[in-house]
Amino acid sequence: MDRRSFLVAAAAAPFALRALPSPSALVTADLESHVALVDLATGSVGKRIPTRPGPRSIERVGEVAVVAHTAVGEVSVIRGLEVRHVIEGFAEPRYTAAAPDGRHAFVTDSGRAELASVDVVRGKIVARLKLRQWPRHLSLSRDGRTLWVALGTASPELAVVDVRDPLRPRLHGRVRPGFAAHDVGFAPGGRVWVTGGEAKTIAVYEEGTFRFLPAGSAPQHVTFLAGCVFVTSGDDGTLQVHDAAARRVLHATRVPVGSYNVQFAGGRIITPSLNEGTLCVLDSHGRLRERARVAASSHDACLAPA
């Protein structure tokens, strides 16, 4: 590039940066049969994508989003802001984890007590693994080799599933955290955080042992960003921010009651409210930046594919 072209490009760069779209979230409108697109910088609601009844959980998988419709036993695949596939063959699909290949998703089915492997490109279930109890929340290890699956809303054990081959998931073992577990998440450093289904307790697993920490009212949910652990207590209307390394609470932020599920998205933390139908957007320090009214009730949210 010659000097004149370089200067022209440099002068245009700030305008190009301003023209880039800000990240958005897809938020379920549980009672209104659609998913809303919400701008995370402004909190404004854009397109509303019609879906099958009762969209509950939503998770980004590669360039699509996977939506579980628990009440009707179906899973939708959203691509390009429209539903491309509706997948049947579930009883009560609950939550989804993305495989590293961006093509496969793992969906818990509490009605069939199974983990289903789904090809999101073809819109088809490609494998099933029988578990037990009522599989719900799940998290993939950082190396993409294993899933930890909580077996109910307050489960005495978690299933450990080998998913190195998405077409052949197999049960590897079970972990008992010593209390009734609800949600589970792998932190970037490798520790596993398990939240309580009944007690005001979190368990942190490392090197074969659990360490217990105090938390808000159960059930709690967990996500991670920028060296911090974010734990919601929907019944309390709080989001606790933990130092991931020190495993101690830094502070808590008030969010609407019913803010259970929590995700990281576009360098932000997002938590929707079942009670209020809002989406709260917080920065990497857990400070509230936006509070958008999305629907009558919002169960889950995820980063929208580009």
C-alpha positions in Angstrom: 0.0 0.0 0.0 1.4 3.5 -0.9 1.5 6.4 1.6 -1.5 8.1 0.1 -3.7 5.0 0.1 -2.5 4.3 3.7 -3.6 7.8 4.8 -7.0 7.5 3.1 -7.6 4.1 4.8 -6.5 5.4 8.2 -8.8 8.4 7.9 -11.7 6.1 7.0 -11.1 3.6 9.8 -13.0 5.4 12.5 -16.1 5.6 10.3 -15.8 2.0 9.3 -15.6 1.0 13.0 -18.7 3.0 13.8 -20.5 1.3 10.9 -19.8 -2.2 12.4 -22.9 -3.7 14.0 -22.9 -4.1 17.8 -23.4 -7.7 19.1 -26.9 -8.9 19.6 -28.7 -11.5 21.6 -31.5 -13.9 20.8 -34.0 -14.0 23.7 -36.9 -16.4 24.1 -40.4 -15.1 24.5 -41.7 -18.1 26.2 -45.4 -17.3 26.3 -45.6 -15.6 22.8 -44.0 -18.2 20.5 -41.1 -16.2 19.2 -37.5 -15.3 19.7 -36.5 -11.6 19.9 -33.3 -10.1 18.6 -31.9 -7.5 21.1 -29.1 -5.1 20.5 -26.7 -5.4 23.5 -25.3 -1.9 23.2 -28.7 -0.1 23.3 -31.1 -2.7 24.6 -33.4 -2.1 21.6 -35.5 -5.0 20.4 -35.3 -5.6 16.6 -36.7 -8.5 14.7 -39.0 -11.0 16.3 -38.7 -14.6 14.8 -41.8 -16.7 15.0 -41.3 -20.2 16.4 -43.1 -23.2 17.6 -44.9 -22.8 21.0 -43.0 -22.4 24.2 -39.4 -21.6 23.3 -37.5 -22.2 26.5 -33.7 -22.6 26.2 -31.6 -21.2 23.4 -27.9 -21.8 22.6 -25.6 -20.7 19.8 -24.0 -23.6 17.9 -21.7 -22.4 15.2 -23.7 -20.2 12.9 -27.1 -21.2 14.2 -29.1 -21.1 17.4 -30.8 -24.1 18.8 -34.1 -23.6 20.7 -35.8 -26.2 22.9 -39.6 -26.3 23.0 -40.0 -28.4 26.1 -43.8 -28.5 26.2 -44.3 -29.7 22.6 -41.2 -32.0 22.5 -39.5 -30.2 19.6 -36.2 -28.4 18.8 -35.9 -25.5 16.4 -32.7 -24.5 14.5 -32.6 -20.8 13.7 -30.3 -19.6 10.9 -30.2 -16.2 9.3 -33.0 -15.0 11.6 -35.5 -17.6 10.5 -36.3 -21.1 11.6 -34.7 -23.5 9.2 -35.5 -26.8 10.9 -38.0 -28.1 13.4 -36.8 -31.4 14.8 -39.2 -33.9 16.4 -38.4 -37.1 18.3 -38.0 -35.5 21.8 -40.2 -35.8 24.8 -39.1 -32.8 26.9 -35.9 -31.2 25.4 -34.2 -28.9 28.0 -30.8 -27.5 27.3 -28.1 -27.5 24.6 -24.3 -27.6 24.5 -22.4 -27.0 21.3 -19.8 -29.4 20.0 -16.5 -28.0 19.0 -17.1 -28.7 15.3 -19.9 -26.2 15.1 -22.1 -28.7 13.4 -23.4 -30.9 16.2 -25.3 -30.1 19.4 -26.0 -32.1 22.5 -29.5 -31.7 23.8 -30.8 -33.1 27.1 -34.2 -34.7 27.1 -35.7 -35.0 30.6 -38.8 -36.8 29.3 -36.8 -39.7 27.8 -33.9 -39.5 30.3 -31.5 -39.2 27.3 -28.8 -37.0 25.8 -29.4 -36.5 22.0 -26.8 -35.6 19.5 -28.2 -33.3 16.8 -26.8 -32.5 13.4 -27.8 -28.8 13.1 -27.1 -28.6 9.4 -29.3 -31.5 8.4 -31.8 -30.8 11.2 -31.7 -34.4 12.5 -31.1 -36.4 15.6 -28.0 -38.6 14.9 -27.4 -40.4 18.2 -29.0 -40.9 21.6 -27.5 -41.9 24.9 -29.6 -43.3 27.7 -29.0 -41.6 31.1 -31.3 -41.6 34.1 -33.5 -39.3 36.2 -34.2 -36.0 34.4 -31.2 -34.6 32.4 -31.2 -30.8 32.3 -28.2 -28.5 32.5 -25.0 -29.5 30.9 -21.5 -28.1 30.1 -18.7 -29.1 27.8 -15.1 -29.4 29.0 -12.6 -26.9 27.6 -10.9 -29.6 25.6 -14.2 -30.7 24.0 -13.9 -34.3 25.2 -16.5 -34.6 27.9 -19.9 -33.3 29.0 -21.0 -33.0 32.6 -24.8 -33.4 32.8 -26.9 -32.5 35.8 -29.7 -35.2 36.2 -32.5 -33.0 37.4 -33.3 -29.7 39.1 -31.7 -30.9 42.3 -29.5 -33.9 41.4 -27.3 -35.9 43.8 -25.0 -36.8 40.9 -23.9 -35.7 37.4 -23.2 -37.9 34.4 -19.9 -37.6 32.7 -20.2 -38.3 29.0 -17.5 -38.9 26.5 -18.4 -36.9 23.4 -15.2 -37.0 21.4 -17.3 -38.5 18.6 -20.6 -36.7 18.5 -22.1 -39.7 16.6 -21.2 -42.1 19.4 -21.6 -40.4 22.9 -21.0 -42.8 25.7 -21.3 -42.7 29.5 -17.8 -42.3 31.0 -18.8 -42.2 34.7 -20.7 -40.2 37.4 -19.7 -37.5 39.9 -21.4 -36.9 43.2 -20.8 -33.3 44.4 -22.1 -34.0 47.9 -25.2 -31.9 47.6 -28.1 -31.5 45.2 -26.8 -30.0 42.0 -28.6 -27.8 39.5 -26.3 -26.1 36.9 -22.8 -26.9 35.9 -20.1 -24.9 34.1 -16.4 -25.4 33.1 -14.4 -22.3 33.8 -11.6 -21.3 31.4 -8.9 -22.5 33.9 -10.4 -26.0 34.0 -12.3 -25.9 37.3 -15.9 -27.1 37.3 -18.5 -24.9 39.1 -21.6 -26.8 40.2 -24.5 -24.8 41.6 -27.1 -25.8 44.1 -30.6 -27.0 43.4 -31.8 -26.7 47.0 -29.0 -25.2 49.2 -27.3 -21.8 49.2 -24.2 -23.5 48.1 -21.8 -23.8 45.1 -19.3 -26.6 44.7 -16.0 -26.0 42.8 -14.3 -29.1 41.5 -10.6 -29.3 40.9 -8.2 -32.3 40.9 -10.8 -34.7 42.1 -12.1 -32.8 45.1 -14.9 -30.3 45.7 -14.6 -27.1 47.7 -17.9 -25.5 48.9 -18.7 -21.8 48.7 -21.7 -19.8 50.0 -24.3 -18.6 47.4 -27.7 -17.0 47.1 -31.0 -18.9 47.2 -31.2 -22.0 45.0 -31.4 -22.7 42.2 -28.4 -20.8 40.9 -26.9 -20.6 37.4 -23.3 -19.9 36.3 -21.2 -18.5 33.5 -17.7 -17.1 33.1 -16.0 -14.0 31.6 -12.7 -12.1 32.0 -11.4 -13.9 35.0 -14.7 -13.7 36.9 -17.5 -16.2 37.7 -21.1 -14.9 37.5 -23.7 -16.7 39.5 -27.4 -15.7 39.4 -30.0 -16.4 42.1 -33.3 -15.8 40.4 -35.4 -16.1 43.6 -33.2 -13.4 45.2 -32.9 -11.2 42.1 -29.1 -11.1 42.5 -26.0 -11.7 40.3 -22.9 -12.5 42.3 -19.5 -11.8 40.8 -16.7 -14.1 42.0 -13.0 -13.9 41.5 -12.4 -17.1 39.6 -8.8 -17.6 40.9 -9.5 -16.7 44.5 -13.0 -18.3 44.6 -14.4 -15.4 46.6 -17.3 -13.0 46.1 -16.3 -9.6 44.8 -19.8 -8.0 44.9 -23.4 -8.6 43.9 -25.7 -6.7 41.5 -29.4 -6.4 41.7 -31.3 -7.9 38.7 -35.1 -8.6 38.3 -36.5 -11.5 40.3 -36.7 -14.5 38.0 -33.3 -13.9 36.4 -32.2 -17.5 36.4 -30.3 -18.4 33.3 -27.1 -16.4 32.5 -24.7 -16.4 29.6 -21.7 -14.5 28.3 -22.2 -12.8 24.9 -20.1 -10.3 23.0 -17.9 -9.4 26.0 -21.0 -8.9 28.1 -23.1 -10.9 30.6 -26.8 -11.4 29.8 -29.5 -12.7 32.0 -33.3 -12.8 31.1 -36.1 -12.8 33.6 -39.0 -15.3 33.6 -41.0 -13.0 35.9 -40.4 -9.7 34.2 -39.6 -10.6 30.6 -36.5 -8.4 30.7 -33.0 -8.9 29.4 -30.3 -7.4 31.7 -26.9 -6.6 30.0 -23.9 -6.3 32.3 -20.3 -5.5 31.7 -17.4 -7.8 32.5 -17.3 -6.4 36.0 -21.0 -7.3 36.6 -22.2 -3.7 36.4 -25.7 -3.3 34.9 -25.6 -1.4 31.5 -28.9 -2.1 29.9 -32.3 -3.4 31.0 -34.5 -4.2 28.0 -38.2 -5.2 28.2 -38.5 -8.1 25.7 -41.6 -10.0 26.4 -44.1 -11.2 29.0 -41.6 -13.9 30.1 -38.1 -14.6 28.9 -36.4 -17.9 30.0 -33.1 -17.9 28.1 -30.8 -15.9 25.8 -27.6 -16.4 23.8 -25.3 -14.5 21.5 -26.9 -14.1 18.1 -24.8 -15.6 15.2 -23.3 -12.9 13.0 
